[in-house]
Amino acid sequence: MSSIIRLFFLMIAVLAAQSQAEQIVWHRSPLDFGNNRYVYDIELLRLALEKTRPTYGDYELRGLPATNYARLLHSLIQNTHPNLVLEISYDKKLEQSHGLTFINFPIDLGIIGYRVCFVNPAVKEPIKQAQTLEELKKYTIGQGVGWADIAILRHNGFNVIEVSSYVSLFKMVAGGRFDLLCRGANELMEEVEQYKEIGKLTYDESFVLVYRMPRFFYLNANNPLLKKRIEEGLLIAYNDGSLLELWRKENQLSIDFANMRNRKVFYLDNPMIRDLPNGYTQYFLDPLNMPKQPLTHTPPPNNQ
């Protein structure tokens, strides 16, 4: 009997080990929209999982086929792919109405809320002369459908035009269909390079919009163990410096390229986060006062 019992517990141990070793974690594809916009998010997720490997065991990261945000969100809500992790700007409705939960750590350390803008060539010079937020509000802003910025910009009095195609945004601002296309300071340099073939595509160098727009890792609430693992991993990586090292590797060159210290700064209110405890802000960085890093390559030119 004792040998049967030992065999029974051995089988349980083997199954548990297999289950742990075969944990699959899903993320959005890094090739989504044809560029590298999500590389940092995926590498940060990988870092958090690596930091907790001794405690939680092995894992496998898998990318979902490239698709739009609405379908990804539907998959997350339905838990179609258990252990799917999406990076989303804070939205309390996702918890209240859709059964989602988030890890209270701002994955990009706040940089996405520093917005620099591509500009309609016809108004590039007049926009440089704007000295107040009220003067800026007479210019239209293009944004992607579903972007969190839309509610923020409209709340602050801007006229926002929603566009369903990400790539079309760059073509439309270059063609004068709207006046501004505002992007995170960490996104500007790559997008200038990515879309340099679009005639007349140019960006403003005179101002930066700043608002709190924390992005978190969201999961289905039915996956609490993975949430706990990622949260622990993020804190370990933050405290040992490896998270900041990754952040600088992926973001610093573009932040330096944006040259925000020589721009006018306009602060906007984000009504979406009024009910969110501000503990996450302890992890925010201030790129307006961050020392530049030595250039390692020639930055892309700004079309005039």
Order of alpha helices (4+ residues) and beta strands (2+ residues): alpha-beta-alpha-alpha-beta-alpha-beta-alpha-beta-beta-alpha-alpha-beta-alpha-beta-alpha-beta-alpha-beta-beta-beta-alpha-alpha-beta
